[in-house]
Amino acid sequence: MGEGIQQSAYGESLTDLIRELAVHDMREVGGRDLASVRDLVLPGVRGSFRAYGADKIDKIAISDFTVGDVRYGLCTVFPAEDYDLPIFFSAWKESEKEITFLVDLMPAVDFLVDEGYRKKYLESIEPLWDKFAGLPGIRPEENDTIRSLCSIVYTAAVVPIEREGMRLALLAPHTEYLKSYIGFVKDAAAGMSDTKRKEVVRKRAAIRATLRAQHEELFKGAMGYGVDSALRELMMDVLF
C-alpha cells in the first residue's frame, strides 16, 4: 500500500479472538509440515498461513498475506464431526482505496427445512446482520458459487476507503460474527441422530471442497507463478 497508509489488523484481530477457545498451534496438517507457509517470504508475497486445533473443532485456519500492494485474509473454522455447528468463513481483500469482504456462518444443514437449526444459529445473529446492513458498499456476494453456500445472514461489501478510520469499522462484522460463533462453540453439545449426522458430514464436506476449488483459482490468479503448485496446495490444506 501507499506510504503512510495504515493497514487493518485483520489477522491479529481474529487470532486474538480464537484464543478464547484455548487453541493450540498445529505444526502439520495431513502429515504435511507447515513451516514453509507459517511465515511466508517469497518474491512479491509476504504473510502467514496458520492452523489451530481446539476442543469441539477440527481446524481453525487464519491466513493474512500481501501480494504486491494488496492484502488478503481468510479465516475458516471447521467443527469436529460430533457437532452440528456451522462453518465460520471470513474473506478479506484490502488495497489502498478499497476493501472487499465476506463473512458468514455457513450452515451444515438445509436451514430452510431445519427450523430449529435456523433459529439457533442464524436467526439469533440477525441483530448483527441488521447492525452492519447500513455500512457503505454492502451488496450481495458476486461469486454465485460461494453465495450458494451462504446463510441468510451473511454480510458482504465492496467499500471505497474515503478515510482511514473506515478500515477499523469494516473489521467489525468479522470480529462480531466470530464472537457469536465462539459462543456457539462453547455451548455446543455433542449428539445428533444418525440421519442428521450424515447430512452434516455430507454438507460440510461439500462446502469444504467447493471453497477449496474456488480459492485454488483465486490464489493462482493473485499469486501468479511466483508460488508453485505444491506450495499453493499446502495453503489450501491449511485453509480447507
NORZIUR-V351476 format. One record per residue. RES is the residue in three letters. OMEGA is omega in radians with two decimals (999 if undefined). Layout:
RES;OMEGA
RES;OMEGA
This chain:
MET;-3.11
GLY;-3.12
GLU;3.11
GLY;3.13
ILE;-3.14
GLN;3.12
GLN;3.08
SER;3.11
ALA;-3.04
TYR;-3.06
GLY;-3.12
GLU;-3.10
SER;-3.11
LEU;3.12
THR;3.11
ASP;-3.10
LEU;-3.06
ILE;3.11
ARG;3.04
GLU;-3.14
LEU;3.14
ALA;-3.08
VAL;3.00
HIS;3.12
ASP;3.00
MET;-3.12
ARG;3.07
GLU;3.08
VAL;-3.13
GLY;3.14
GLY;-3.12
ARG;-3.14
ASP;-3.07
LEU;-3.05
ALA;-3.05
SER;3.14
VAL;3.13
ARG;3.07
ASP;-2.96
LEU;3.08
VAL;-3.13
LEU;3.09
PRO;3.10
GLY;-3.10
VAL;3.10
ARG;3.05
GLY;-3.09
SER;3.01
PHE;-3.05
ARG;-3.13
ALA;-3.11
TYR;3.01
GLY;3.11
ALA;3.06
ASP;3.14
LYS;-3.06
ILE;3.02
ASP;-3.12
LYS;2.94
ILE;3.11
ALA;3.07
ILE;3.03
SER;-3.13
ASP;-3.03
PHE;3.10
THR;3.00
VAL;-3.02
GLY;-3.13
ASP;-3.11
VAL;-3.13
ARG;3.12
TYR;3.04
GLY;3.04
LEU;3.04
CYS;3.07
THR;3.03
VAL;3.11
PHE;-3.11
PRO;3.03
ALA;-2.98
GLU;-3.06
ASP;-3.06
TYR;-3.09
ASP;-3.10
LEU;3.00
PRO;3.04
ILE;3.04
PHE;-3.14
PHE;3.12
SER;3.11
ALA;-3.02
TRP;3.04
LYS;-2.97
GLU;2.99
SER;-3.11
GLU;-2.99
LYS;-3.05
GLU;3.01
ILE;3.05
THR;-3.13
PHE;3.02
LEU;3.03
VAL;-3.06
ASP;2.89
LEU;-3.04
MET;-3.03
PRO;-3.13
ALA;3.08
VAL;3.01
ASP;-3.00
PHE;3.07
LEU;3.13
VAL;-3.06
ASP;-3.07
GLU;-3.14
GLY;3.11
TYR;-3.11
ARG;-3.14
LYS;-3.06
LYS;-2.98
TYR;-3.01
LEU;-3.12
GLU;-3.13
SER;3.11
ILE;3.06
GLU;3.08
PRO;3.07
LEU;3.09
TRP;3.11
ASP;-3.09
LYS;-3.05
PHE;-3.12
ALA;-3.13
GLY;3.10
LEU;3.11
PRO;3.06
GLY;3.12
ILE;3.12
ARG;3.14
PRO;3.02
GLU;-3.04
GLU;-3.14
ASN;-3.06
ASP;-3.10
THR;3.13
ILE;3.13
ARG;-3.14
SER;3.13
LEU;-2.94
CYS;3.07
SER;3.10
ILE;-3.06
VAL;3.09
TYR;3.09
THR;3.14
ALA;-3.09
ALA;2.90
VAL;-2.91
VAL;2.99
PRO;-3.13
ILE;-3.10
GLU;3.05
ARG;-2.98
GLU;3.13
GLY;3.14
MET;-3.12
ARG;3.12
LEU;-3.14
ALA;-3.10
LEU;3.03
LEU;-3.02
ALA;3.10
PRO;-3.10
HIS;-3.13
THR;-3.12
GLU;3.07
TYR;-3.13
LEU;3.07
LYS;3.10
SER;3.14
TYR;3.11
ILE;3.07
GLY;3.09
PHE;3.13
VAL;-3.11
LYS;-3.09
ASP;-3.01
ALA;3.07
ALA;3.12
ALA;3.06
GLY;3.07
MET;3.00
SER;3.13
ASP;-3.13
THR;-3.13
LYS;3.12
ARG;3.13
LYS;3.12
GLU;-3.12
VAL;-3.12
VAL;-3.13
ARG;-3.11
LYS;-3.12
ARG;3.12
ALA;3.13
ALA;3.11
ILE;-3.11
ARG;-3.11
ALA;-3.12
THR;3.11
LEU;-3.14
ARG;-3.12
ALA;3.14
GLN;-3.06
HIS;3.01
GLU;3.12
GLU;3.14
LEU;-3.11
PHE;3.14
LYS;-3.14
GLY;-3.09
ALA;-3.03
MET;-3.12
GLY;-3.07
TYR;3.06
GLY;3.09
VAL;-3.05
ASP;-3.02
SER;3.14
ALA;3.14
LEU;3.08
ARG;3.11
GLU;3.10
LEU;3.06
MET;3.11
MET;3.10
ASP;3.11
VAL;-3.00
LEU;-3.01
PHE;999
